[in-house]
Amino acid sequence: MAKASKALIESPGIDVQFLVDAEDSGGSTTAFIARVSPGARTPPAHKHDDWDETVYCTQGTMTYVIDGDKVDLEQGQAVCVRRGQTHKFDNHTADDAWMLVVSTPGLFEEDYFLSIAEILNAATDGPPDFAALLAVQARHGVTVLPG
């Protein structure tokens, strides 16, 4: 497994930068910061069965829906998305929102975001290649749910 570059990964509406990768933590944890712009196209409802995800909002407000329950995560608040829980997040405000995301164990890697950004950034004249997005998500243990 290649060491994460920890460079800023830019895609339309969402930027991600890894702070801790699996190599840094011996596989126990990955951590990244993410900026989500207002109205950004965020991932559809999804789940991951192999890791937990703790999200701490450092600025702004993010709306999470976890197993059907809506949570407005404001600056200074955190939420844990446990393995297998269906979840989605959005920024419905007029300002950027920032969050620190910690995944345990450290299976959620930089390569996922690099691959997704490549597909999204290539879609300059229309929608992204949804089949390619689904393939990346499946390869990385993310299950997109219908709806």
N, C-alpha and C positions, 0 to 999 in steps of 0.2 A: 504494500500500500504506500503510495507516494505521500510525503509530508505535505500538508496543506500550505499553500502559499501565503495565506492570510491577507491577500490583496482584496480590495473592495470589488465585489461582484455586482455590477449594475445591470438592471433589467427595467423595463417600463414600470414605474411606480413602486418598485421594491428594490432596495439595495441591501446586501448582506456582507458582513465581514467576520470571518472566524477569528476568535481570540484563543481558543484551546481546541486542538484537534485530538484524535484518538491516539496518535503517537505521543503527544505531550502528556496524556493522562494514563498511558498504559491500557487504553481501551475502555476506561471507566466512564469517561465523560467527553462530550463536545460542547462548546459554548460559542455563540455568535451573537452579534448585534444586528438588528434589522431596522431599516427605515421604511415605513409604509406611507406613501403619499395619500392624500385625500382621494377617495374613489378609485384607488388602484385595483387593477384586476388581480384578485388574490386567488389562491388555489381553491378549487371546489371542496365541498365536504369530503373529508378523507379520514383515514385512521392508519395507525402503524402498530403492529402487534408485538414488536420487538424492543421498543424503548418508550420510556416516559419522557415527557417534555414539560419543563417548568418555564413559565414565561413571566418576566418581571417588566412592567411598563416603566420606562425611564423618562418618557416625555409624551404628552398628548393622551389620547384615549383610543383604545382598540376595543372593538366589539367582538367577543368570542361567543360562539354557540357550541356547547359541549353536550353531547347526547341530548340535544333538544332544549337545553337550558341556556338562556342568554345571560351573558355577563359583560357589563361595560367595565373594562379594565382601565383604570385611570392611573396617572403617574403615581408611583410608589406602591402600587398594588401588584399582586402576583396570583397566578393560577397554575395548578398542575393538571396537565392532560395525561391521564394514565394510559398505559398500553391498551389498545383496542377501543378506546373511546372515539366516537365520531366527533369531529370538530371542524370548524371553519372560523376564519377571522376576517374582519373588514375594518377599514377606517372610514367611518361615516361623518367625520368632522371636516372642518375647513383647514386644518393644520396637519403637518406631518406628525406621525406617531413613531416613537422609537421603543424597541423592546430588546431585552437581553433574553436569549433562549438557551437553556441548558438541557441537554439530552443525556439520559443515562439508560443503559450503558452508551458508550460513545460510538454509536452506529450511524448517526445522521451526519454525513460527511460533506465537505466542501464540493466534491465532485457532483453531487446532486444539484446544487445551486448553479454550478458552472454549466452543466448540461441544460438545465431549464432556461437559464439566461441566454444561452446560445440559440435555442429554439425561439424564444420570445423576441430577441433582438433581430432575428432574421425575418420576422413577420412585419415587414415595413409597409406592405401594400394590402393588408387584409388580416384575417385571423391567423393565429399560430397553427402549426401542424399538431392537431389534437392527438393523432395517433402517436406521434413522436413523443409528446408530453406524457401520455399514458405509459409508453414503453419505458421512459426514464423513471417514472414513479414506481412502476412495477419492479424494475431492476433494483431499486433502492428500498423496497419494502413498504412503500406507501400505497395504500389501496384507496382509489377514488370511488366514492359511492354515488349511485344514481340520484338524480334530483337536482 
